[in-house]
Amino acid sequence: MKKTLIRDIGIIAAILLVCAAALLFMSNRESGQWAVVHVDTVEVARYDLNVDAVYELNGGTNVLVIENHQARVSEANCPDKLCVNQGRIKGAGQMIVCLPNKLTVTIEGVSSGVDIVVG
């Protein structure tokens, strides 16, 4: 009886591990095409992720770096620097937010129209 219970728990754990791996694999976001910058909810810029460049945003309060099809905020004058610590984004729908400077950088891309594929 005890051996059966241990074996059953092992099988359930293996199934959960496989399901978690499949979920991570399927949740990869579509690569984005644009880094869209909003200040105080108004779109102020749209940068192509295929062009490596450095941009001063919001009057120089933040610096946006685009390289290798990814965007990141490298500098900010806000006290907590959370926007800098958010790291790189590249998937459609991902966002960097700097609340003190009322700045958001959102990745947008062309949607394939398919949310998930189950096979």
SULCOR-V198107 format. One record per backbone hydrogen bond with DSSP energy under -0.5 kcal/mol. CO is the residue of the C=O (numbers start at 0). NH is the residue of the N-H. If there is no record, write none. Layout:
# SULCOR-V198107
co=CO nh=NH
co=CO nh=NH
This chain:
# SULCOR-V198107
co=0 nh=4
co=1 nh=5
co=2 nh=6
co=3 nh=7
co=4 nh=8
co=5 nh=9
co=6 nh=10
co=7 nh=11
co=8 nh=12
co=9 nh=13
co=10 nh=14
co=11 nh=15
co=12 nh=16
co=13 nh=17
co=14 nh=18
co=15 nh=19
co=16 nh=20
co=17 nh=21
co=18 nh=22
co=19 nh=23
co=20 nh=24
co=21 nh=25
co=22 nh=26
co=24 nh=27
co=29 nh=91
co=32 nh=48
co=33 nh=35
co=33 nh=107
co=34 nh=36
co=34 nh=46
co=35 nh=105
co=36 nh=43
co=36 nh=44
co=37 nh=103
co=38 nh=41
co=40 nh=42
co=41 nh=38
co=44 nh=36
co=46 nh=34
co=47 nh=50
co=48 nh=68
co=49 nh=51
co=52 nh=65
co=54 nh=63
co=56 nh=59
co=56 nh=60
co=56 nh=61
co=57 nh=60
co=60 nh=76
co=61 nh=56
co=62 nh=73
co=62 nh=74
co=63 nh=54
co=64 nh=66
co=64 nh=71
co=65 nh=52
co=66 nh=69
co=69 nh=66
co=70 nh=88
co=71 nh=64
co=71 nh=73
co=74 nh=62
co=80 nh=84
co=81 nh=85
co=82 nh=72
co=83 nh=86
co=88 nh=70
co=89 nh=31
co=90 nh=93
co=93 nh=106
co=95 nh=104
co=97 nh=102
co=98 nh=101
co=101 nh=39
co=102 nh=97
co=103 nh=37
co=104 nh=95
co=105 nh=35
co=105 nh=107
co=106 nh=92
co=107 nh=32
co=107 nh=33
co=108 nh=110
co=112 nh=114
